[in-house]
Amino acid sequence: MAGAEQLCPKYGRCIPADSFRCQIVSRSSLVTRVCYDEAKHYMIVRLKQADYHYCEVGPEIVQQFLAADSMGSFYNQNIKSGPTDGPFDCRTHSVPSY
């Protein structure tokens, strides 16, 4: 469909947003949007103005992330990737097909 929203994570390819449940975040200075496809355990997080993708993320992690007192701290401690890997790094976890 022309004009349909696309999610375009850095280091990933653009995909249609229609499979995701997206939430605007206004209570964090770092995290501004979280989009999650529960069926494929795939999350796209907007940090300020850039989107990053995370693979094999269970729904309990997303719930904890959205409910965290500090989403930025939760992200840095539980989701963020390092130089070569991370708990949900799509370089080492399966990227779903769309």
MARDRENLUM-788400 format. One record per residue: residue in three letters; x negated, y, z negated of N, C-alpha, C in turn. Coordinates in pm, whole numbers, plus 50000, padded with zeros to 5 digits. Atoms other than C-alpha are relative to their C-alpha. Example, Ala and Ser with C-alpha at 12.3 -4.5 7.8 and 13.67 -1.06 7.14 Angstrom:
2
ALA499114988150000487704955049220499105012050000SER500824988150006486334989449286500775010949927
REM end
This chain:
98
MET499164988350000500005000050000499115012450000ALA500794987749991498555033550100500235008549876GLY499904991150115497825056349808500074992849867ALA499975007450126497885028549547498715002849923GLU501194997150082495535035149256499004988650006GLN501125009550001492165018049267499175002649874LEU500974999050109489845011048976498654997050061CYS501315001249935486235015849083498895000749896PRO501034999750103483825005648807498615001550060LYS501414998849963480195015548829499434985949999TYR500625013249987478174984948936501014989150037GLY499005009749958481364968149062500665004850127ARG499294995649880483734970049354501395004849962CYS498664994650026487034988449375501044989050013ILE498915009750000490124968149298501315007149972PRO498704993850025493854975849288500315000249850ALA499694998550143495054988448950501284992949959ASP498685005450033498414970848972499984987649912SER500105011850088497184939648784499625003749857PHE500514995650129495984960448489501045007749920ARG499264991350090497634975748188499005010549953CYS500934989150033495955009548144500585008949892GLN499624990950107496035032047840499035011849999ILE500794987950018494835067747822499655001049852VAL500464998750139492785073447506499675014749976SER500244985850029492885108147354499315002049865ARG500564998650135491425100947009498504997049992SER501425003049998487865093047118499275010150088SER500794990949917485155116247248499214992450107LEU500735008149903483545087247439500954992450093VAL499085008549924486335063847551501235008250038THR498854992049957488995080747762501114991650064ARG498985008649941490825051147922499544985549990VAL500275014350005491045013447882501044993250089CYS499135007949913492464990948155499644985449981TYR500265014050030492874953948090500944991150080ASP499245010449932494004924348297499894987649912GLU500065011050096494864898548033499914986450068ALA500025012949930495424870448283498594996150044LYS501365002849951491844873748410498915003949899HIS500954996150106490224886348085498965010050052TYR500874990249933488804916048275500395013949952MET499734986850056488494950648121499155010650070ILE500704988449944487564984148272500195011449901VAL500004989450100486625011548027499455012650063ARG500514987049954486275048148120499325006749882LEU500794992650099483505064847923499775013850059LYS499994986349946483895102347976500584999550141GLN499474999949863484195102248360499604987850082ALA500465011849925482625068648458500684987349948ASP499385012850036484315034548463498954988950001TYR500895011550012482465003148353500864987549981HIS499195012250008483684967348382499354989649909TYR500425010250095483494938748135500784987250028CYS499455012849958484124901948206500154990349883GLU499735010350100485554873248001500285005949862VAL499644993150124486984896847738501374994749954GLY498745005250053489634880047524500915011149950PRO499044989850043492794898747427499795004749856GLU500244995950138491804898947059498945011049992ILE501034989549997488714920047141500625013250045VAL499334987849950490854944847337500885005949890GLN499154995150109493324947247047499175006549891GLN500884994350103490504953146798499415013250047PHE500584987949941488934978947030501015011549996LEU498984989549996492184998347074500425004449860ALA499594996850137492894997146698498855005249913ALA501174996350081489355005946581500095014549951ASP500054986450055488915036246356499165008950091SER500864992949905486105046946590499814991050122MET500125008049880486465033446941498585000450055GLY501374998849953483005046647031499064990749925SER500845008950081481365027946743500304985450032PHE499635013849967483314996146821499414996250136TYR500555002549868482304998747187498494997549992ASN501465001250008478615004047104499564987249928GLN500395011650080478514975446851500484986750057ASN499385012749961480724949447021500184997650150ILE499705001549857481084955947395498845004150089LYS501054994149917478244976847536498894989950036SER501095008549952475624958947743498655006649976GLY501374995250009471894962047698499385000150139PRO500684999249870469274964147974500224987750089THR499885012149917469784927948086501264991949975ASP498835008150031472904914047918500805006549889GLY499144995750109475734919547675501074989549980PRO499025010450030478614900047522501034997950111PHE499025001049892480864907147823499445005550131ASP500694994349884478314918148082500354992350127CYS499605006549875479564910848434498804995250082ARG501195005549932475964904148543499794985549961THR500225013650049476014872048338501314992549969HIS498695006150019479764864948305500765000750133SER499275001049873482214855848580500885012250027VAL499194988849954483704885148770501214994050073PRO498835005749933487304876848868500185005250142SER499684996049862488484878149228501365006650002TYR498714993249980491264901349339500325000250147
REM end
